[in-house]
Every structure is written in C-alpha cells, then in structure tokens.
C-alpha cells in the first residue's frame, strides 16, 4: 500500500472521495471545483458521476504570516 489513506477532497456533485493523502491536514489546502470551458490547469475526473474537476491548492504560508493573493 502506498500510504495514502485519508480522503482530503470530495466531488462537489456526488460527494465521492477523489483525492487521498497521508496527512489529514491537507484537507484545508485542497479545493475541487467543476471545470469551466476556459480552464487550463490540473484537473481530475470523478469516477462515479464523470464530472471534470479543477484541482486548486491554496498557497502555504509560514506560521505567523498571512498569504494575500495578488489580483491584477
């Protein structure tokens, strides 16, 4: 077994666990959303409902610091 045993991301449509990790705290750093037509990036397919999902990882910041997103 590869050690990935904690579900950290679920399909927003059907609720099936999609992404697993060996660290359960990764749940706060990964978000799955439905893919739009103009999306170019990391994506996964839900095996149950066949929905393409965009895999978005939140940026990690050191303890005591706050990550502020840069918007054009």
C-alpha positions as CSV (number, residue, x, y, z in Angstrom):
1,X,0.0,0.0,0.0
2,X,1.3,3.5,-0.8
3,X,0.2,5.2,2.5
4,X,-2.5,7.5,1.1
5,X,-5.4,6.7,3.4
6,X,-7.1,9.9,4.4
7,X,-9.7,11.4,2.0
8,X,-8.9,15.2,1.6
9,X,-11.1,16.2,-1.3
10,X,-14.6,15.1,-2.3
11,X,-16.6,15.6,-5.5
12,X,-18.9,18.6,-5.0
13,X,-21.6,17.0,-7.1
14,X,-21.8,13.4,-5.8
15,X,-19.7,13.5,-2.6
16,X,-17.3,10.7,-3.5
17,X,-13.8,10.9,-2.1
18,X,-11.5,11.8,-5.0
19,X,-8.1,12.9,-3.6
20,X,-6.3,11.0,-0.7
21,X,-3.3,11.9,1.3
22,X,-1.2,10.5,4.1
23,X,-1.6,13.8,6.0
24,X,-5.2,14.6,7.1
25,X,-4.3,18.3,7.5
26,X,-4.1,18.6,3.7
27,X,-7.9,18.8,3.7
28,X,-7.7,22.6,4.4
29,X,-5.3,23.2,1.5
30,X,-7.1,21.4,-1.4
31,X,-10.3,22.6,-3.2
32,X,-12.2,20.9,-6.0
33,X,-14.4,22.8,-8.4
34,X,-16.2,22.0,-11.6
35,X,-14.1,22.8,-14.7
36,X,-15.3,25.6,-17.0
37,X,-14.6,25.6,-20.7
38,X,-11.7,28.1,-20.5
39,X,-9.9,26.4,-17.6
40,X,-6.3,25.3,-18.3
41,X,-4.6,23.5,-15.3
42,X,-4.7,20.5,-13.1
43,X,-7.9,18.5,-13.3
44,X,-9.3,15.2,-12.2
45,X,-12.2,13.1,-13.3
46,X,-14.8,11.8,-10.8
47,X,-15.2,8.1,-11.4
48,X,-18.8,8.0,-10.1
49,X,-20.5,10.9,-11.8
50,X,-18.0,11.6,-14.7
51,X,-17.5,15.3,-13.8
52,X,-14.2,17.0,-14.6
53,X,-13.0,18.8,-11.5
54,X,-10.3,21.5,-11.2
55,X,-7.7,20.8,-8.5
56,X,-6.9,24.1,-6.8
57,X,-4.3,24.1,-4.0
58,X,-4.3,27.0,-1.6
59,X,-0.9,28.6,-1.1
60,X,1.0,27.6,2.1
61,X,2.3,30.3,4.4
62,X,4.7,30.0,7.3
63,X,3.3,30.2,10.9
64,X,2.5,33.8,11.9
65,X,2.2,35.0,8.3
66,X,-0.9,35.6,6.2
67,X,-0.9,34.8,2.5
68,X,-2.5,37.6,0.5
69,X,-3.5,36.8,-3.1
70,X,-2.3,39.2,-5.8
71,X,-5.1,40.3,-8.1
72,X,-4.5,42.3,-11.4
